[in-house]
Amino acid sequence: QDGTIVSSLQESSDSLATLLATATTTGDFSKVVVPILALLYDWYPVWKGPSNTCKNDGNEPRYMKVFATYYESSLDGCCERYFS
């Protein structure tokens, strides 16, 4: 609540810091979750099930970790590459 996280993020990304500051004020973190996750992991295709989408939750299959050619840096880039 002292703004330490917002200050740290502002050094790396003004837009992310603005989103986080707004979320902290309003209590609605839905618009900040995906940008933060995007900083943590690259996006990979999810072929199991009916989703036809990409995720970046760090739970990709082992073969994708071994053969790192499956990753994209954005959700849009991943979906376009694998599901368009």
Residue pairs with C-beta under 8 A, 6 or more apart in sequence:
1 24
5 20
6 17
6 20
6 21
6 24
7 17
9 16
9 17
9 20
10 17
13 35
15 35
16 32
16 35
16 36
16 39
19 31
19 32
19 35
20 32
20 36
22 31
22 32
23 29
23 30
23 31
23 32
34 75
37 56
37 57
38 56
38 73
38 74
38 75
40 56
40 58
41 56
41 57
41 58
42 56
42 71
42 72
42 73
43 54
43 55
43 56
43 71
43 72
43 73
43 74
43 75
43 77
43 78
44 54
44 55
44 56
44 60
44 64
44 70
44 71
44 72
44 78
45 54
45 70
45 78
45 81
45 82
45 83
46 52
46 53
46 54
46 55
52 83
53 79
53 83
54 72
54 75
54 78
54 79
54 82
54 83
56 75
60 70
64 70
64 71
71 78
72 78
72 81
